[in-house]
């Protein structure tokens, strides 16, 4: 293959490594929290809240509630849930 093929394979491998690093870091933070959660088959973390189910995607650092997508890691998700519970 050419040089571009090698470059794209290297980029793909770097992306996989970053994704696994994000997954490990976010899951470590979530396991330390005292909130109940469920892990789906594709590593989606589901939190049941008063306002509905919050879906957190630890490999992408995004979370969704009521069809609205937010950016942020595990700490952002936990802060969002705590603020949501504080308002009500």
N, CA, C and O atoms as CSV, one atom per row, in Angstrom:
chain,resi,resn,atom,element,x,y,z
A,1,UNK,N,N,0.841,-1.184,0.000
A,1,UNK,CA,C,0.000,0.000,0.000
A,1,UNK,C,C,0.884,1.245,0.000
A,1,UNK,O,O,2.093,1.191,0.229
A,2,UNK,N,N,0.233,2.341,-0.263
A,2,UNK,CA,C,0.955,3.605,-0.311
A,2,UNK,C,C,1.104,4.221,1.058
A,2,UNK,O,O,0.660,3.676,2.068
A,3,UNK,N,N,1.731,5.350,1.061
A,3,UNK,CA,C,1.958,6.057,2.314
A,3,UNK,C,C,0.660,6.536,2.948
A,3,UNK,O,O,0.540,6.552,4.173
A,4,UNK,N,N,-0.299,6.921,2.140
A,4,UNK,CA,C,-1.573,7.404,2.682
A,4,UNK,C,C,-2.322,6.289,3.395
A,4,UNK,O,O,-2.952,6.528,4.425
A,5,UNK,N,N,-2.261,5.083,2.866
A,5,UNK,CA,C,-2.909,3.955,3.531
A,5,UNK,C,C,-2.319,3.709,4.902
A,5,UNK,O,O,-3.044,3.449,5.862
A,6,UNK,N,N,-0.991,3.792,4.994
A,6,UNK,CA,C,-0.325,3.621,6.288
A,6,UNK,C,C,-0.712,4.740,7.256
A,6,UNK,O,O,-0.913,4.499,8.447
A,7,UNK,N,N,-0.814,5.955,6.740
A,7,UNK,CA,C,-1.173,7.086,7.591
A,7,UNK,C,C,-2.589,6.915,8.144
A,7,UNK,O,O,-2.834,7.168,9.323
A,8,UNK,N,N,-3.521,6.483,7.288
A,8,UNK,CA,C,-4.894,6.311,7.759
A,8,UNK,C,C,-5.020,5.151,8.742
A,8,UNK,O,O,-5.814,5.228,9.680
A,9,UNK,N,N,-4.261,4.090,8.549
A,9,UNK,CA,C,-4.276,2.989,9.517
A,9,UNK,C,C,-3.737,3.446,10.867
A,9,UNK,O,O,-4.254,3.056,11.915
A,10,UNK,N,N,-2.705,4.266,10.837
A,10,UNK,CA,C,-2.140,4.787,12.076
A,10,UNK,C,C,-3.139,5.716,12.775
A,10,UNK,O,O,-3.288,5.668,13.996
A,11,UNK,N,N,-3.823,6.561,11.993
A,11,UNK,CA,C,-4.839,7.441,12.580
A,11,UNK,C,C,-5.965,6.637,13.212
A,11,UNK,O,O,-6.434,6.970,14.300
A,12,UNK,N,N,-6.400,5.578,12.533
A,12,UNK,CA,C,-7.472,4.735,13.055
A,12,UNK,C,C,-7.038,4.071,14.360
A,12,UNK,O,O,-7.828,3.987,15.301
A,13,UNK,N,N,-5.806,3.604,14.427
A,13,UNK,CA,C,-5.301,2.960,15.642
A,13,UNK,C,C,-5.209,3.965,16.792
A,13,UNK,O,O,-5.537,3.628,17.929
A,14,UNK,N,N,-4.769,5.193,16.510
A,14,UNK,CA,C,-4.709,6.231,17.542
A,14,UNK,C,C,-6.102,6.569,18.057
A,14,UNK,O,O,-6.288,6.787,19.254
A,15,UNK,N,N,-7.080,6.612,17.157
A,15,UNK,CA,C,-8.454,6.892,17.564
A,15,UNK,C,C,-8.975,5.793,18.491
A,15,UNK,O,O,-9.641,6.084,19.485
A,16,UNK,N,N,-8.679,4.551,18.176
A,16,UNK,CA,C,-9.115,3.441,19.032
A,16,UNK,C,C,-8.484,3.531,20.406
A,16,UNK,O,O,-9.157,3.294,21.409
A,17,UNK,N,N,-7.206,3.868,20.476
A,17,UNK,CA,C,-6.526,3.991,21.761
A,17,UNK,C,C,-7.127,5.117,22.602
A,17,UNK,O,O,-7.330,4.956,23.805
A,18,UNK,N,N,-7.411,6.260,21.964
A,18,UNK,CA,C,-8.023,7.376,22.690
A,18,UNK,C,C,-9.413,7.006,23.191
A,18,UNK,O,O,-9.786,7.354,24.311
A,19,UNK,N,N,-10.178,6.302,22.365
A,19,UNK,CA,C,-11.529,5.900,22.742
A,19,UNK,C,C,-11.496,4.958,23.941
A,19,UNK,O,O,-12.306,5.101,24.856
A,20,UNK,N,N,-10.569,3.996,23.950
A,20,UNK,CA,C,-10.460,3.074,25.079
A,20,UNK,C,C,-9.977,3.794,26.336
A,20,UNK,O,O,-10.402,3.462,27.443
A,21,UNK,N,N,-9.094,4.775,26.173
A,21,UNK,CA,C,-8.629,5.548,27.327
A,21,UNK,C,C,-9.781,6.343,27.935
A,21,UNK,O,O,-9.924,6.390,29.157
A,22,UNK,N,N,-10.619,6.978,27.077
A,22,UNK,CA,C,-11.788,7.709,27.580
A,22,UNK,C,C,-12.749,6.773,28.302
A,22,UNK,O,O,-13.290,7.120,29.352
A,23,UNK,N,N,-12.961,5.585,27.737
A,23,UNK,CA,C,-13.869,4.617,28.344
A,23,UNK,C,C,-13.376,4.228,29.728
A,23,UNK,O,O,-14.153,4.222,30.683
A,24,UNK,N,N,-12.096,3.904,29.848
A,24,UNK,CA,C,-11.539,3.499,31.142
A,24,UNK,C,C,-11.643,4.620,32.173
A,24,UNK,O,O,-12.034,4.388,33.317
A,25,UNK,N,N,-11.288,5.838,31.757
A,25,UNK,CA,C,-11.321,6.974,32.681
A,25,UNK,C,C,-12.747,7.267,33.141
A,25,UNK,O,O,-12.990,7.445,34.335
A,26,UNK,N,N,-13.684,7.317,32.207
A,26,UNK,CA,C,-15.069,7.626,32.561
A,26,UNK,C,C,-15.703,6.528,33.418
A,26,UNK,O,O,-16.438,6.828,34.359
A,27,UNK,N,N,-15.427,5.266,33.103
A,27,UNK,CA,C,-16.011,4.179,33.890
A,27,UNK,C,C,-15.445,4.159,35.306
A,27,UNK,O,O,-16.152,3.800,36.248
A,28,UNK,N,N,-14.201,4.532,35.464
A,28,UNK,CA,C,-13.613,4.603,36.801
A,28,UNK,C,C,-14.330,5.648,37.648
A,28,UNK,O,O,-14.612,5.411,38.823
A,29,UNK,N,N,-14.626,6.805,37.054
A,29,UNK,CA,C,-15.337,7.870,37.767
A,29,UNK,C,C,-16.764,7.437,38.095
A,29,UNK,O,O,-17.246,7.683,39.201
A,30,UNK,N,N,-17.438,6.798,37.147
A,30,UNK,CA,C,-18.826,6.383,37.364
A,30,UNK,C,C,-18.911,5.296,38.429
A,30,UNK,O,O,-19.844,5.296,39.233
A,31,UNK,N,N,-17.962,4.379,38.449
A,31,UNK,CA,C,-17.991,3.314,39.457
A,31,UNK,C,C,-17.810,3.863,40.862
A,31,UNK,O,O,-18.265,3.243,41.824
A,32,UNK,N,N,-17.157,5.007,41.005
A,32,UNK,CA,C,-16.942,5.597,42.321
A,32,UNK,C,C,-18.149,6.388,42.820
A,32,UNK,O,O,-18.241,6.686,44.011
A,33,UNK,N,N,-19.074,6.730,41.926
A,33,UNK,CA,C,-20.246,7.499,42.335
A,33,UNK,C,C,-21.233,6.578,43.061
A,33,UNK,O,O,-21.166,5.354,42.941
A,34,UNK,N,N,-22.131,7.184,43.802
A,34,UNK,CA,C,-23.096,6.390,44.563
A,34,UNK,C,C,-24.471,6.377,43.902
A,34,UNK,O,O,-25.474,6.117,44.565
A,35,UNK,N,N,-24.524,6.656,42.598
A,35,UNK,CA,C,-25.783,6.626,41.865
A,35,UNK,C,C,-25.975,5.261,41.217
A,35,UNK,O,O,-25.010,4.588,40.854
A,36,UNK,N,N,-27.235,4.866,41.080
A,36,UNK,CA,C,-27.520,3.603,40.412
A,36,UNK,C,C,-27.493,3.811,38.912
A,36,UNK,O,O,-27.999,4.809,38.400
A,37,UNK,N,N,-26.901,2.864,38.216
A,37,UNK,CA,C,-26.809,2.943,36.763
A,37,UNK,C,C,-26.849,1.543,36.179
A,37,UNK,O,O,-26.686,0.547,36.884
A,38,UNK,N,N,-27.067,1.492,34.881
A,38,UNK,CA,C,-27.095,0.231,34.158
A,38,UNK,C,C,-26.222,0.399,32.922
A,38,UNK,O,O,-26.270,1.440,32.266
A,39,UNK,N,N,-25.430,-0.610,32.600
A,39,UNK,CA,C,-24.568,-0.550,31.426
A,39,UNK,C,C,-25.198,-1.386,30.324
A,39,UNK,O,O,-25.475,-2.571,30.509
A,40,UNK,N,N,-25.423,-0.759,29.178
A,40,UNK,CA,C,-25.999,-1.409,28.018
A,40,UNK,C,C,-24.917,-2.222,27.304
A,40,UNK,O,O,-23.743,-2.150,27.665
A,41,UNK,N,N,-25.312,-2.985,26.304
A,41,UNK,CA,C,-24.376,-3.886,25.625
A,41,UNK,C,C,-23.261,-3.142,24.890
A,41,UNK,O,O,-22.171,-3.693,24.733
A,42,UNK,N,N,-23.496,-1.916,24.438
A,42,UNK,CA,C,-22.465,-1.172,23.722
A,42,UNK,C,C,-21.812,-0.114,24.617
A,42,UNK,O,O,-21.386,0.932,24.127
A,43,UNK,N,N,-21.731,-0.379,25.912
A,43,UNK,CA,C,-21.110,0.486,26.927
A,43,UNK,C,C,-21.831,1.809,27.119
A,43,UNK,O,O,-21.231,2.773,27.595
A,44,UNK,N,N,-23.088,1.874,26.763
A,44,UNK,CA,C,-23.889,3.038,27.088
A,44,UNK,C,C,-24.311,2.917,28.544
A,44,UNK,O,O,-24.818,1.877,28.964
A,45,UNK,N,N,-24.100,3.982,29.315
A,45,UNK,CA,C,-24.447,3.983,30.732
A,45,UNK,C,C,-25.782,4.697,30.877
A,45,UNK,O,O,-25.938,5.837,30.439
A,46,UNK,N,N,-26.735,4.024,31.489
A,46,UNK,CA,C,-28.090,4.569,31.636
A,46,UNK,C,C,-28.348,4.908,33.099
A,46,UNK,O,O,-28.178,4.067,33.982
A,47,UNK,N,N,-28.762,6.151,33.344
A,47,UNK,CA,C,-29.137,6.607,34.676
A,47,UNK,C,C,-30.634,6.895,34.657
A,47,UNK,O,O,-31.117,7.606,33.776
A,48,UNK,N,N,-31.367,6.348,35.618
A,48,UNK,CA,C,-32.788,6.661,35.770
A,48,UNK,C,C,-32.900,7.896,36.654
A,48,UNK,O,O,-32.421,7.896,37.787
A,49,UNK,N,N,-33.533,8.951,36.139
A,49,UNK,CA,C,-33.723,10.178,36.902
A,49,UNK,C,C,-35.211,10.501,36.974
A,49,UNK,O,O,-36.040,9.816,36.374
A,50,UNK,N,N,-35.531,11.543,37.709
A,50,UNK,CA,C,-36.925,11.960,37.827
A,50,UNK,C,C,-37.447,12.511,36.507
A,50,UNK,O,O,-38.647,12.452,36.239
A,51,UNK,N,N,-36.557,13.041,35.687
A,51,UNK,CA,C,-36.954,13.637,34.411
A,51,UNK,C,C,-36.865,12.668,33.249
A,51,UNK,O,O,-37.111,13.061,32.109
A,52,UNK,N,N,-36.524,11.430,33.498
A,52,UNK,CA,C,-36.391,10.443,32.434
A,52,UNK,C,C,-35.046,9.745,32.505
A,52,UNK,O,O,-34.305,9.897,33.475
A,53,UNK,N,N,-34.745,8.993,31.488
A,53,UNK,CA,C,-33.493,8.237,31.443
A,53,UNK,C,C,-32.421,9.074,30.774
A,53,UNK,O,O,-32.623,9.612,29.685
A,54,UNK,N,N,-31.274,9.176,31.440
A,54,UNK,CA,C,-30.130,9.875,30.893
A,54,UNK,C,C,-29.178,8.828,30.330
A,54,UNK,O,O,-28.776,7.905,31.039
A,55,UNK,N,N,-28.823,8.967,29.078
A,55,UNK,CA,C,-27.906,8.039,28.413
A,55,UNK,C,C,-26.544,8.703,28.291
A,55,UNK,O,O,-26.432,9.801,27.744
A,56,UNK,N,N,-25.505,8.039,28.800
A,56,UNK,CA,C,-24.140,8.564,28.732
A,56,UNK,C,C,-23.303,7.648,27.866
A,56,UNK,O,O,-23.306,6.430,28.048
A,57,UNK,N,N,-22.590,8.233,26.929
A,57,UNK,CA,C,-21.733,7.488,26.012
A,57,UNK,C,C,-20.286,7.764,26.390
A,57,UNK,O,O,-19.720,8.764,25.949
A,58,UNK,N,N,-19.667,6.893,27.206
A,58,UNK,CA,C,-18.333,7.192,27.746
A,58,UNK,C,C,-17.221,7.227,26.704
A,58,UNK,O,O,-16.198,7.869,26.943
A,59,UNK,N,N,-17.375,6.571,25.570
A,59,UNK,CA,C,-16.324,6.610,24.562
A,59,UNK,C,C,-16.369,7.899,23.747
A,59,UNK,O,O,-15.373,8.269,23.124
A,60,UNK,N,N,-17.505,8.583,23.742
A,60,UNK,CA,C,-17.670,9.814,22.973
A,60,UNK,C,C,-17.709,11.073,23.838
A,60,UNK,O,O,-17.661,12.182,23.305
A,61,UNK,N,N,-17.796,10.924,25.157
A,61,UNK,CA,C,-17.944,12.039,26.088
A,61,UNK,C,C,-19.169,12.881,25.755
A,61,UNK,O,O,-19.096,14.109,25.704
A,62,UNK,N,N,-20.290,12.210,25.530
A,62,UNK,CA,C,-21.564,12.879,25.276
A,62,UNK,C,C,-22.648,12.191,26.085
A,62,UNK,O,O,-22.545,11.005,26.397
A,63,UNK,N,N,-23.691,12.945,26.424
A,63,UNK,CA,C,-24.839,12.356,27.100
A,63,UNK,C,C,-26.109,12.978,26.558
A,63,UNK,O,O,-26.107,14.086,26.021
A,64,UNK,N,N,-27.204,12.230,26.713
A,64,UNK,CA,C,-28.472,12.641,26.128
A,64,UNK,C,C,-29.594,12.411,27.129
A,64,UNK,O,O,-29.646,11.384,27.805
A,65,UNK,N,N,-30.485,13.384,27.210
A,65,UNK,CA,C,-31.707,13.240,27.980
A,65,UNK,C,C,-32.813,13.952,27.211
A,65,UNK,O,O,-32.636,15.085,26.764
A,66,UNK,N,N,-33.934,13.296,27.061
A,66,UNK,CA,C,-35.092,13.831,26.340
A,66,UNK,C,C,-34.705,14.344,24.955
A,66,UNK,O,O,-35.077,15.453,24.573
A,67,UNK,N,N,-33.963,13.541,24.209
A,67,UNK,CA,C,-33.555,13.841,22.834
A,67,UNK,C,C,-32.716,15.100,22.697
A,67,UNK,O,O,-32.614,15.650,21.600
A,68,UNK,N,N,-32.116,15.570,23.780
A,68,UNK,CA,C,-31.204,16.706,23.722
A,68,UNK,C,C,-29.812,16.201,24.086
A,68,UNK,O,O,-29.629,15.555,25.118
A,69,UNK,N,N,-28.838,16.497,23.238
A,69,UNK,CA,C,-27.486,15.974,23.412
A,69,UNK,C,C,-26.600,17.052,24.031
A,69,UNK,O,O,-26.619,18.210,23.612
A,70,UNK,N,N,-25.823,16.646,25.041
A,70,UNK,CA,C,-24.868,17.519,25.718
A,70,UNK,C,C,-23.476,16.912,25.586
A,70,UNK,O,O,-23.330,15.696,25.457
A,71,UNK,N,N,-22.462,17.760,25.619
A,71,UNK,CA,C,-21.079,17.288,25.595
A,71,UNK,C,C,-20.517,17.352,27.001
A,71,UNK,O,O,-20.784,18.295,27.746
A,72,UNK,N,N,-19.738,16.345,27.358
A,72,UNK,CA,C,-19.086,16.339,28.657
A,72,UNK,C,C,-18.767,14.934,29.093
A,72,UNK,O,O,-19.402,13.973,28.656
A,73,UNK,N,N,-17.788,14.819,29.948
A,73,UNK,CA,C,-17.362,13.527,30.454
A,73,UNK,C,C,-18.194,13.081,31.639
A,73,UNK,O,O,-19.281,13.603,31.887
A,74,UNK,N,N,-17.671,12.111,32.364
A,74,UNK,CA,C,-18.395,11.522,33.487
A,74,UNK,C,C,-18.646,12.538,34.596
A,74,UNK,O,O,-19.709,12.524,35.217
A,75,UNK,N,N,-17.683,13.418,34.850
A,75,UNK,CA,C,-17.872,14.427,35.893
A,75,UNK,C,C,-18.998,15.386,35.518
A,75,UNK,O,O,-19.768,15.804,36.382
A,76,UNK,N,N,-19.096,15.732,34.256
A,76,UNK,CA,C,-20.183,16.600,33.792
A,76,UNK,C,C,-21.540,15.929,33.964
A,76,UNK,O,O,-22.514,16.572,34.356
A,77,UNK,N,N,-21.598,14.641,33.671
A,77,UNK,CA,C,-22.853,13.899,33.808
A,77,UNK,C,C,-23.291,13.861,35.268
A,77,UNK,O,O,-24.458,14.105,35.578
A,78,UNK,N,N,-22.363,13.557,36.156
A,78,UNK,CA,C,-22.710,13.483,37.571
A,78,UNK,C,C,-23.145,14.847,38.097
A,78,UNK,O,O,-24.095,14.930,38.875
A,79,UNK,N,N,-22.467,15.916,37.685
A,79,UNK,CA,C,-22.878,17.268,38.073
A,79,UNK,C,C,-24.244,17.630,37.522
A,79,UNK,O,O,-25.045,18.265,38.208
A,80,UNK,N,N,-24.516,17.231,36.285
A,80,UNK,CA,C,-25.812,17.498,35.657
A,80,UNK,C,C,-26.930,16.805,36.434
A,80,UNK,O,O,-27.978,17.401,36.682
A,81,UNK,N,N,-26.708,15.552,36.816
A,81,UNK,CA,C,-27.722,14.800,37.564
A,81,UNK,C,C,-27.947,15.425,38.934
A,81,UNK,O,O,-29.088,15.546,39.380
A,82,UNK,N,N,-26.860,15.826,39.612
A,82,UNK,CA,C,-27.005,16.438,40.931
A,82,UNK,C,C,-27.749,17.762,40.848
A,82,UNK,O,O,-28.586,18.055,41.701
A,83,UNK,N,N,-27.453,18.568,39.826
A,83,UNK,CA,C,-28.168,19.846,39.651
A,83,UNK,C,C,-29.636,19.607,39.299
A,83,UNK,O,O,-30.508,20.356,39.739
A,84,UNK,N,N,-29.907,18.591,38.524
A,84,UNK,CA,C,-31.282,18.270,38.147
A,84,UNK,C,C,-32.075,17.870,39.400
A,84,UNK,O,O,-33.240,18.242,39.543
A,85,UNK,N,N,-31.446,17.114,40.302
A,85,UNK,CA,C,-32.134,16.708,41.518
A,85,UNK,C,C,-32.282,17.863,42.487
A,85,UNK,O,O,-33.222,17.888,43.281
A,86,UNK,N,N,-31.363,18.825,42.435
A,86,UNK,CA,C,-31.412,19.973,43.329
A,86,UNK,C,C,-32.569,20.906,42.977
A,86,UNK,O,O,-33.184,21.495,43.865
A,87,UNK,N,N,-32.863,21.039,41.699
A,87,UNK,CA,C,-33.916,21.950,41.240
A,87,UNK,C,C,-35.276,21.466,41.705
A,87,UNK,O,O,-36.123,22.277,42.078
A,88,UNK,N,N,-35.500,20.161,41.689
A,88,UNK,CA,C,-36.817,19.643,42.053
A,88,UNK,C,C,-36.908,19.339,43.499
A,88,UNK,O,O,-37.953,18.893,43.972
